[in-house]
Amino acid sequence: MKSTDTSFYAIGLSYLKADASIRGHFSVDDTTQDILLSRAADAGIEGLVVISTCNRTELYGFADSAMTLVKLLCEHTHGTMEEFLKVAYLHKEQAAVAHLFKVGTGLDSQILGDFEIIGQIKSGFKKAKKCNMINPYMERLVNAVIQASKRIKNETAISSGATSVSFAAVQYIMARVPYVSDKNILLFGTGKIGRNTCENLIKHTKNEHITLINRTKAKAEKIAGKFNLIVKDYADIQSEIAQTDILVVATGAQQPTINKNLIHSKKPLLILDLSIPKNVDQNVTDLEQVTLIHLDQLSKMADDTLQKRKKHIPQAEAIIAEITADFNAWLLTRKFAPTLQALKTKLHQLKETEVINHLKKNPELAETEASQLGDKIVQKITNQFAHHLRNANGSTQESISLIHSIFQLEETTDV
């Protein structure tokens, strides 16, 4: 149950206004996410979910103001509040709810219909729950967003065809590299984007010359074993780059891991940097044979599939509207639930008094039957009030106050 002086906020930045460099300043790794959750309560935050992907960093939670969340994020990342606020969005209550629905259903994704983000939301939710930073409001809301995402994926074609950044990378390679199945491809980094890129490369290029390198070799071997690929030591990265035609970088480092000093080959080299923060130093473009493409550039390229997907936005929005209405109805019911409970208690007290009075006057009266009859009347009266409150539209609070006044109820705490 939230305090009356806190509200639900969504604060964050995304690819829409923040370039990769700025997003990198506010990216949140697993360790930082744990720190944010552990220090939220001390900052006066009641409930918090943290989401950080290559395209966005967002905090959802209950606080006295949006700036409380902004301050927490900026204190534990590498950017300043001034830098953040130039490109940030701050949403409150229903606007925050609407934003989470849009993000969680892929309508706000860099590639429309990309449902990878819902996995990030689920992960952030689980972490928050382990830290006791999830209240009933947020649990109901996140579950509603998951439901909307599932329905949109199943009931619309908004996710048909090519999705994700990883596929966009492969699409770019296939469109611009001739005889791609004969080229040497080196994948550096085997996180989620790295794994997805690897799967898409194998599926769509039919290439059998893919080598994996990861700082933790065991992780690369696990992925390679699934696809029967070659794994090399991190120490071999310079010699492997010299032999490759396409280098895909998908690491999670906070600083560039690839720079021009690692590149000694004279043949053309295409580098795709799918990392946030950028993991390829811009200085590689000093080399004439190198072409560098970052994921921000990939998303800007025209894609017929995306144009087709846009036709399904109204259908997706209709599903979101339906589930949002259900959530709001639950929220409204929850808001006046304490009043109904107090009313029911008061009516039961009146009933008990009346039953006792009648038994005194008429000892032959069946006590059990009289009590049961009284309970039914109490429930019917309570149901009538509940029906009224559900349909009170903008006057719900006035009706609650009136009920309190008429029945002299004790003060109750709203959600």
C-alpha positions as CSV (number, residue, x, y, z in Angstrom):
1,M,0.0,0.0,0.0
2,K,1.6,3.3,-1.0
3,S,1.7,6.5,1.0
4,T,-0.7,9.2,0.1
5,D,2.2,11.6,-0.7
6,T,3.8,9.3,-3.3
7,S,2.9,8.9,-7.0
8,F,3.8,6.4,-9.7
9,Y,6.5,7.7,-12.0
10,A,8.4,6.5,-15.1
11,I,11.7,8.3,-15.8
12,G,14.2,7.5,-18.5
13,L,15.9,8.1,-21.8
14,S,15.9,6.2,-25.1
15,Y,17.2,6.2,-28.6
16,L,14.5,8.6,-29.6
17,K,16.3,11.6,-28.1
18,A,19.6,10.3,-26.7
19,D,22.4,9.1,-29.0
20,A,24.4,6.0,-28.2
21,S,27.1,8.0,-26.3
22,I,24.6,9.6,-23.9
23,R,22.8,6.3,-23.4
24,G,26.1,4.8,-22.5
25,H,26.6,7.4,-19.7
26,F,23.3,6.1,-18.1
27,S,23.5,2.4,-18.9
28,V,22.9,0.1,-15.9
29,D,24.7,-3.2,-15.6
30,D,23.6,-6.0,-13.2
31,T,25.8,-4.7,-10.3
32,T,24.4,-1.1,-10.7
33,Q,20.9,-2.5,-10.9
34,D,21.4,-4.2,-7.5
35,I,22.8,-1.0,-6.0
36,L,19.8,1.0,-7.2
37,L,17.3,-1.5,-5.7
38,S,19.2,-1.7,-2.4
39,R,19.3,2.1,-2.0
40,A,15.9,3.0,-3.2
41,A,14.1,2.7,0.1
42,D,16.7,5.0,1.8
43,A,15.9,7.6,-0.9
44,G,12.2,7.4,-0.1
45,I,11.2,5.3,-3.1
46,E,8.4,2.8,-2.5
47,G,8.7,0.2,-5.2
48,L,11.1,0.2,-8.1
49,V,11.7,-1.6,-11.4
50,V,14.9,-0.9,-13.3
51,I,15.2,-1.5,-17.1
52,S,18.4,-1.0,-19.1
53,T,18.9,-2.2,-22.6
54,C,21.0,-1.0,-25.5
55,N,18.2,1.4,-26.5
56,R,16.9,2.7,-23.2
57,T,17.4,3.1,-19.4
58,E,14.2,3.5,-17.4
59,L,13.2,3.5,-13.7
60,Y,9.5,2.9,-12.7
61,G,8.5,3.5,-9.1
62,F,6.6,5.3,-6.4
63,A,8.3,8.4,-5.0
64,D,7.4,11.9,-3.8
65,S,8.6,13.3,-7.1
66,A,10.1,12.2,-10.4
67,M,13.4,13.9,-9.5
68,T,13.9,11.5,-6.6
69,L,14.2,8.7,-9.2
70,V,16.3,10.9,-11.5
71,K,18.7,11.6,-8.7
72,L,19.0,7.9,-7.7
73,L,19.9,7.0,-11.3
74,C,22.4,9.8,-11.9
75,E,24.2,9.2,-8.6
76,H,25.0,5.6,-9.6
77,T,25.8,6.1,-13.4
78,H,28.3,8.1,-15.3
79,G,26.2,11.1,-16.5
80,T,25.1,14.3,-14.8
81,M,21.5,15.3,-14.0
82,E,21.8,18.2,-16.4
83,E,22.8,15.9,-19.2
84,F,20.0,13.4,-18.4
85,L,17.3,16.0,-18.2
86,K,18.1,17.4,-21.6
87,V,17.0,14.2,-23.3
88,A,14.9,12.5,-20.6
89,Y,11.1,11.9,-20.3
90,L,9.3,12.1,-16.9
91,H,5.9,10.5,-16.8
92,K,3.4,10.5,-13.8
93,E,0.5,8.1,-12.9
94,Q,-1.6,7.3,-16.0
95,A,1.0,8.7,-18.4
96,A,3.6,6.5,-16.7
97,V,1.3,3.5,-17.0
98,A,0.7,4.2,-20.7
99,H,4.4,4.5,-21.3
100,L,5.1,1.1,-19.7
101,F,2.4,-0.5,-21.9
102,K,3.9,1.1,-25.0
103,V,7.4,0.0,-24.1
104,G,6.5,-3.5,-23.0
105,T,4.5,-4.3,-26.2
106,G,7.2,-3.2,-28.6
107,L,5.4,-0.1,-29.9
108,D,8.2,2.1,-28.5
109,S,11.1,-0.2,-29.7
110,Q,13.8,1.0,-32.0
111,I,12.6,-1.7,-34.4
112,L,8.7,-1.7,-34.2
113,G,7.4,-5.0,-32.9
114,D,10.6,-6.1,-31.2
115,F,9.5,-8.1,-28.3
116,E,12.9,-8.6,-26.7
117,I,12.1,-5.7,-24.3
118,I,9.4,-7.7,-22.5
119,G,12.1,-10.2,-21.4
120,Q,14.0,-7.2,-19.9
121,I,10.9,-6.1,-18.0
122,K,10.3,-9.5,-16.6
123,S,13.9,-9.8,-15.5
124,G,13.8,-6.3,-13.9
125,F,10.5,-7.2,-12.2
126,K,12.0,-10.5,-10.7
127,K,15.0,-8.7,-9.4
128,A,12.9,-6.0,-7.8
129,K,10.6,-8.6,-6.2
130,K,13.6,-10.4,-4.6
131,C,14.6,-7.0,-3.1
132,N,11.0,-6.5,-1.8
133,M,10.6,-3.4,-4.0
134,I,7.4,-4.5,-5.7
135,N,4.0,-3.5,-4.3
136,P,0.6,-4.8,-5.3
137,Y,0.0,-1.9,-7.8
138,M,3.3,-2.6,-9.6
139,E,2.8,-6.4,-9.6
140,R,-0.7,-6.0,-11.1
141,L,0.6,-3.5,-13.7
142,V,3.6,-5.5,-14.8
143,N,1.4,-8.6,-15.2
144,A,-1.1,-6.6,-17.3
145,V,1.8,-5.4,-19.6
146,I,3.0,-9.0,-20.0
147,Q,-0.6,-10.0,-20.8
148,A,-0.9,-7.2,-23.4
149,S,2.5,-8.2,-25.0
150,K,1.5,-11.8,-25.3
151,R,-1.9,-11.0,-26.8
152,I,-0.4,-8.5,-29.3
153,K,2.2,-11.1,-30.3
154,N,-0.4,-13.8,-30.8
155,E,-3.3,-11.7,-32.2
156,T,-1.5,-9.3,-34.5
157,A,1.2,-9.5,-37.2
158,I,3.1,-6.6,-35.7
159,S,6.1,-8.9,-35.0
160,S,6.0,-10.7,-38.3
161,G,9.1,-10.8,-40.5
162,A,12.5,-9.5,-39.3
163,T,12.7,-8.3,-35.7
164,S,15.5,-7.2,-33.4
165,V,18.7,-5.3,-33.7
166,S,20.5,-8.7,-34.2
167,F,18.5,-9.4,-37.3
168,A,18.9,-5.9,-38.6
169,A,22.7,-6.4,-38.4
170,V,22.5,-9.6,-40.4
171,Q,20.1,-7.9,-42.9
172,Y,22.7,-5.2,-43.4
173,I,25.5,-7.7,-43.9
174,M,23.5,-9.7,-46.5
175,A,22.6,-6.5,-48.4
176,R,26.1,-5.1,-48.6
177,V,28.6,-8.1,-48.5
178,P,28.7,-10.2,-51.7
179,Y,29.3,-13.9,-51.3
180,V,28.7,-13.6,-47.6
181,S,28.5,-17.4,-47.1
182,D,32.3,-17.5,-48.1
183,K,33.4,-14.7,-45.8
184,N,35.2,-15.0,-42.5
185,I,33.0,-13.7,-39.7
186,L,34.2,-13.0,-36.2
187,L,31.7,-12.4,-33.3
188,F,33.2,-10.8,-30.3
189,G,30.8,-11.0,-27.3
190,T,28.3,-13.7,-26.5
191,G,25.7,-11.9,-24.5
192,K,22.0,-11.9,-25.5
193,I,22.5,-9.7,-28.6
194,G,25.6,-11.7,-29.5
195,R,23.8,-15.0,-29.3
196,N,20.8,-13.8,-31.3
197,T,23.1,-12.4,-34.0
198,C,25.0,-15.7,-34.1
199,E,21.7,-17.6,-34.6
200,N,20.6,-15.2,-37.3
201,L,24.0,-15.3,-39.1
202,I,23.9,-19.1,-39.3
203,K,20.2,-19.2,-40.3
204,H,20.3,-16.6,-43.0
205,T,23.8,-16.5,-44.4
206,K,24.6,-20.3,-44.4
207,N,28.1,-19.3,-43.4
208,E,30.3,-22.0,-41.9
209,H,33.3,-19.7,-41.2
210,I,32.1,-18.1,-38.0
211,T,34.5,-17.7,-35.1
212,L,33.5,-16.7,-31.5
213,I,35.5,-14.9,-29.0
214,N,34.4,-13.9,-25.5
215,R,36.4,-12.7,-22.4
216,T,35.0,-15.8,-20.6
217,K,35.8,-18.6,-23.0
218,A,33.4,-21.1,-21.4
219,K,30.4,-18.9,-22.4
220,A,31.6,-18.8,-26.0
221,E,32.1,-22.6,-26.0
222,K,28.6,-23.1,-24.7
223,I,27.2,-21.1,-27.6
224,A,29.6,-22.6,-30.2
225,G,28.7,-26.2,-29.1
226,K,25.1,-25.5,-30.0
227,F,26.0,-24.5,-33.5
228,N,29.3,-26.3,-34.1
229,L,31.4,-23.1,-34.4
230,I,35.0,-22.3,-33.7
231,V,36.0,-20.6,-30.4
232,K,39.3,-18.7,-30.0
233,D,40.9,-17.2,-26.9
234,Y,40.5,-13.6,-26.1
235,A,44.3,-13.3,-26.4
236,D,44.0,-14.2,-30.1
237,I,41.6,-11.4,-31.0
238,Q,44.2,-9.3,-32.9
239,S,45.3,-12.2,-35.1
240,E,41.7,-13.2,-35.7
241,I,40.7,-9.7,-36.7
242,A,43.5,-9.9,-39.3
243,Q,41.8,-12.9,-40.9
244,T,38.2,-11.8,-40.8
245,D,36.0,-9.9,-43.3
246,I,33.2,-9.1,-40.9
247,L,33.6,-8.2,-37.2
248,V,30.5,-8.1,-35.0
249,V,31.0,-6.6,-31.6
250,A,28.4,-7.3,-29.0
251,T,30.2,-7.0,-25.7
252,G,29.0,-5.3,-22.5
253,A,32.1,-3.4,-21.6
254,Q,31.9,0.2,-20.4
255,Q,34.9,1.3,-22.5
256,P,35.8,0.5,-26.2
257,T,37.3,-2.9,-26.6
258,I,38.2,-2.5,-30.3
259,N,40.4,0.3,-31.6
260,K,42.5,0.9,-34.7
261,N,45.7,-0.5,-33.0
262,L,44.1,-4.0,-33.1
263,I,43.6,-3.9,-36.9
264,H,46.5,-4.7,-39.2
265,S,44.8,-6.3,-42.1
266,K,44.8,-4.4,-45.5
267,K,41.7,-6.1,-46.8
268,P,38.2,-4.6,-46.4
269,L,36.8,-5.0,-42.9
270,L,33.1,-4.4,-42.0
271,I,32.6,-3.7,-38.3
272,L,29.2,-3.7,-36.7
273,D,29.1,-2.4,-33.1
274,L,25.9,-3.7,-31.4
275,S,27.0,-2.5,-28.0
276,I,25.8,0.2,-25.6
277,P,28.0,2.0,-24.6
278,K,29.9,1.8,-27.9
279,N,32.6,-0.8,-27.7
280,V,34.4,0.1,-31.0
281,D,36.5,3.3,-30.9
282,Q,35.6,5.8,-33.6
283,N,39.3,5.9,-34.5
284,V,39.0,2.7,-36.5
285,T,37.5,4.8,-39.3
286,D,40.9,6.4,-39.7
287,L,41.8,3.2,-41.6
288,E,40.6,3.3,-45.2
289,Q,39.8,-0.4,-45.4
290,V,37.4,-0.2,-42.4
291,T,33.6,0.5,-42.5
292,L,32.0,1.0,-39.1
293,I,28.3,0.7,-38.5
294,H,26.6,1.2,-35.1
295,L,23.2,-0.2,-34.1
296,D,21.7,3.4,-34.2
297,Q,22.5,3.5,-38.0
298,L,21.0,0.1,-38.6
299,S,17.7,1.1,-37.2
300,K,17.5,4.2,-39.4
301,M,17.7,2.2,-42.6
302,A,14.4,1.8,-44.5
303,D,12.8,-1.6,-44.0
304,D,9.7,-2.7,-45.9
305,T,8.9,-5.1,-43.1
306,L,8.6,-2.2,-40.6
307,Q,6.3,-0.3,-42.9
308,K,4.0,-3.4,-43.1
309,R,4.1,-3.7,-39.3
310,K,2.8,-0.1,-38.9
311,K,-0.5,-1.2,-40.3
312,H,-1.1,-3.3,-37.2
313,I,-0.5,-0.5,-34.7
314,P,-4.2,0.3,-34.3
315,Q,-5.0,-3.3,-33.5
316,A,-2.2,-3.4,-30.9
317,E,-3.4,-0.1,-29.4
318,A,-6.9,-1.5,-29.1
319,I,-5.6,-4.5,-27.1
320,I,-3.6,-2.1,-24.8
321,A,-6.7,0.1,-24.3
322,E,-8.7,-3.0,-23.3
323,I,-6.2,-4.3,-20.8
324,T,-5.4,-0.8,-19.4
325,A,-9.2,-0.3,-18.8
326,D,-9.2,-3.6,-16.8
327,F,-6.2,-2.3,-14.8
328,N,-7.9,1.0,-14.1
329,A,-11.0,-0.7,-13.0
330,W,-9.0,-2.9,-10.6
331,L,-7.3,0.3,-9.3
332,L,-10.6,2.1,-8.8
333,T,-12.0,-0.9,-6.9
334,R,-8.9,-1.2,-4.8
335,K,-9.1,2.5,-4.0
336,F,-12.6,2.3,-2.4
337,A,-12.1,-1.3,-1.0
338,P,-11.1,0.1,2.5
339,T,-14.3,2.2,2.6
340,L,-16.5,-0.8,1.6
341,Q,-14.8,-3.0,4.2
342,A,-15.4,-0.3,6.8
343,L,-19.0,0.0,5.7
344,K,-19.5,-3.7,5.9
345,T,-18.0,-3.9,9.4
346,K,-20.3,-1.0,10.5
347,L,-23.4,-2.8,9.0
348,H,-22.5,-6.0,10.7
349,Q,-22.2,-4.2,14.0
350,L,-25.7,-2.7,13.4
351,K,-27.0,-6.2,12.4
352,E,-25.6,-7.8,15.6
353,T,-27.2,-5.1,17.8
354,E,-30.6,-5.6,16.1
355,V,-30.5,-9.4,16.3
356,I,-29.7,-9.2,20.0
357,N,-32.6,-6.7,20.5
358,H,-35.0,-9.0,18.7
359,L,-33.9,-12.1,20.6
360,K,-34.6,-10.2,23.9
361,K,-38.1,-9.4,22.7
362,N,-38.7,-12.7,21.1
363,P,-36.6,-15.5,22.7
364,E,-38.2,-18.1,20.3
365,L,-36.6,-16.4,17.3
366,A,-34.1,-18.7,15.6
367,E,-30.7,-16.9,16.2
368,T,-28.9,-18.6,13.3
369,E,-31.5,-17.9,10.8
370,A,-31.8,-14.3,11.9
371,S,-28.0,-13.8,11.7
372,Q,-27.9,-15.4,8.2
373,L,-30.7,-13.2,7.0
374,G,-28.9,-10.1,8.4
375,D,-25.7,-11.2,6.6
376,K,-27.5,-11.3,3.3
377,I,-29.0,-7.9,3.8
378,V,-25.5,-6.5,4.7
379,Q,-24.0,-8.0,1.5
380,K,-26.8,-6.7,-0.7
381,I,-26.4,-3.2,0.8
382,T,-22.6,-3.3,0.3
383,N,-23.0,-4.5,-3.2
384,Q,-25.3,-1.6,-4.0
385,F,-22.6,0.8,-2.7
386,A,-19.9,-1.0,-4.7
387,H,-21.9,-0.7,-7.9
388,H,-22.5,3.0,-7.2
389,L,-18.8,3.7,-6.6
390,R,-17.7,1.8,-9.7
391,N,-20.0,3.9,-11.8
392,A,-19.4,7.2,-10.0
393,N,-17.0,8.4,-12.7
394,G,-15.4,11.6,-11.5
395,S,-17.3,11.8,-8.3
396,T,-15.9,8.7,-6.6
397,Q,-14.1,10.6,-3.9
398,E,-17.2,12.7,-3.1
399,S,-19.2,9.5,-2.8
400,I,-16.6,7.9,-0.5
401,S,-16.7,11.0,1.7
402,L,-20.5,10.9,1.9
403,I,-20.5,7.3,2.9
404,H,-18.0,8.0,5.6
405,S,-20.1,10.9,6.9
406,I,-23.5,9.1,6.8
407,F,-22.2,5.9,8.6
408,Q,-19.6,7.7,10.7
409,L,-16.9,5.3,9.5
410,E,-13.3,5.4,10.8
411,E,-10.7,6.9,8.4
412,T,-9.4,4.5,5.8
413,T,-6.2,4.7,3.8
414,D,-6.6,4.9,0.0
415,V,-4.2,2.9,-2.2
